């Protein structure tokens, strides 16, 4: 039997590891140099987000209020039409009086 040659590849840390190390170190240096500007930018982003959430809340409540006014207006129109027909529902609406205003004689 002949000798078999086994090729062993030795990992000697290629340039990728060096590149990652340089990027990490340079990123840390940039953070240390510009930390005030980074915090300012994060603060501005937080304020913009809070403003967006407040605007959505305002728009949703405005839409809900408009829908409620529309419902009240439609109910008033129905009661007005009933009043024009002589229906007591047009006078009292959904709430009938506690006592009969015209008692039988």
C-alpha positions in Angstrom: 0.0 0.0 0.0 1.2 3.4 -0.9 1.4 6.4 1.4 -1.6 8.6 1.4 -0.9 12.3 1.5 -3.4 14.2 3.6 -3.5 17.9 3.0 -4.1 19.9 6.2 -5.2 23.4 5.8 -4.2 25.6 8.6 -6.4 28.5 9.5 -4.2 31.5 10.0 -6.8 34.2 10.3 -7.5 35.6 6.9 -8.2 39.2 6.1 -11.8 38.9 6.9 -11.0 38.7 10.7 -8.8 41.7 10.4 -11.5 43.7 8.5 -14.1 42.9 11.2 -11.6 44.0 13.9 -10.9 47.2 12.1 -14.6 47.9 11.6 -15.4 47.3 15.3 -12.5 49.5 16.6 -13.3 52.3 14.1 -17.0 52.1 15.1 -16.2 52.4 18.7 -14.0 55.4 18.0 -16.7 57.1 16.0 -19.2 56.4 18.8 -16.9 57.9 21.4 -16.2 61.0 19.2 -19.8 61.7 18.2 -21.8 60.4 21.1 -23.5 63.8 21.6 -24.7 63.9 18.0 -25.8 60.4 18.2 -27.9 61.1 21.3 -29.3 64.3 19.7 -30.3 62.3 16.6 -32.0 59.6 18.8 -33.8 62.3 20.8 -35.1 63.9 17.6 -36.2 60.5 16.3 -38.0 59.9 19.6 -39.8 63.3 19.4 -40.8 62.6 15.8 -42.3 59.2 16.9 -44.1 60.7 19.8 -45.5 63.4 17.5 -46.7 60.8 15.0 -48.4 58.8 17.7 -50.1 61.9 19.1 -51.2 62.9 15.6 -52.7 59.4 15.0 -54.5 59.6 18.3 -55.9 63.1 17.5 -57.0 61.9 14.0 -58.8 58.8 15.4 -60.6 60.8 18.1 -61.6 63.4 15.5 -63.0 60.7 13.2 -64.9 59.1 16.1 -66.4 62.5 17.1 -67.4 63.2 13.5 -69.1 59.8 13.4 -71.0 60.6 16.7 -72.1 64.0 15.3 -73.3 62.2 12.1 -75.3 59.7 14.2 -76.9 62.5 16.3 -77.8 64.5 13.1 -79.4 61.4 11.6 -81.4 60.8 14.8 -82.5 64.4 14.8 -83.7 64.2 11.2 -85.7 61.1 12.0 -87.4 62.8 14.9 -88.1 65.9 12.9 -89.8 63.9 10.2 -91.9 62.1 12.9 -92.8 65.5 14.3 -94.0 66.7 10.9 -96.2 63.6 10.6 -97.7 64.3 14.0 -96.1 61.3 15.7 -95.3 61.8 19.4 -91.9 60.2 18.8 -91.0 63.5 17.1 -91.6 65.5 20.3 -90.1 63.2 22.8 -87.6 61.2 20.7 -86.4 58.0 22.4 -87.4 59.2 25.8 -91.2 59.1 26.4 -92.5 61.4 29.2 -92.8 59.9 32.7 -96.5 60.7 32.8 -99.0 61.0 30.0 -99.4 64.7 29.1 -103.0 64.2 27.9 -104.7 61.9 30.4 -107.9 60.3 29.2 -111.1 62.0 30.6 
